[in-house]
């Protein structure tokens, strides 16, 4: 089976979407699927230092990067467009990732021209909050370009059951499939010592650490977290908040101002993006994980926090009702007071918090690994390809 994955960009600054595409490709390759990935070389306001227009071969997949022209964040790439129309027939199925970005459009058009089946994964970009954000910019683009592609897709992958339920309001013809993101068990089976994190950020030593892992972005709810954390700090002055993530849209000053206004900025550390061992050391050092998002597709960072054995406070915007049903996380409404109350409850009851974290770890490792996700995706690919023959 030969599959092409298309994504606007794979720069690490784009966080979870980049990680999910790479790790799904790796897991599919491990199952014997021949996977190619094409993307621009964008990485926020910079470019990746990678060769363009030639294949880079990894153990389980290949990647080809294309130069682009950044026009209103749409990443126009004529070389990628030409390549797609010339080579899409080499593949049995195309899997596109993200919407509201140019590179996926020619993939859909080429598939329609040559009758190649394709799957679209919006990665939360069709959630109500996401559609409402910069709505005037998106409305015309969606009606003219994105919706016709969605209508003609062989399937639309939703990352969560709640995301699928909300998408029904758009009355799309394409079938919806729910397959979540996953994690690699090997990455979280044994965490590094917290000392690695403390050496880099020594002022956090001997503190009760709350950890947020994610992009510095309006949808992540950092305004809510500032208010909630300030309330919790009044009762627990020893707590310290770690905000670990990249700022690819210049939102950092606004986010920092939230905590200054709330009067708790002295107890907050913005680390920038953490990757590899130091990210896992941050998870090992943390006492509580918090995700106050207004909107998510399905957060890999939340999965990692839970798999690390941390008690987690997440909002309904994180699209993980299964965690609430299994009582493996504190899932609250998108409201600063509710986030604060959940954090305070965990801080007041450390033994119960640890028990929640232990349950969360077992729940994620049993149900949300890339091995199981890839097997489900492979079955969908096979059904679609067989139906098209």
Buried (B, 14 or more C-beta within 10 A) or exposed (E): BEBBBBBBBBBBBBBBBBBBBBBBBBBBBBBEBBBBBBBBBBBBEEBBEBEBEEEEEBEBBBBBBBBBEEEEEBBBBEEBBEBBBEBBEEBBBBBBBBBBBBBBBBBBBBBBEEEBBBBBBBBBBBBEBBBEBEEEEBEEBBEEBBBBBBEBBBBBBBBBBBBBEBBEEEEBEBEBBBBBBBBBBEBBEEBBEBEBBBEEBEEBBEBBBBBBBBBBBBBBBBBBBBBBBBBBBEEEEEBBBBBBBBBBBEBBEBBBEBBEEBEBBEBBBBBEBBEEEBBBBBBBBBBBBBBBBBBBBBBBBBBBBBBBBBBBBBBBBBBBEBBBEBEBBBBBEBBBEBBBBBBBBBBEEEEEBBEBBEBBBBBBBEBBBBEBBBBBBBEBBBEBBEEEE
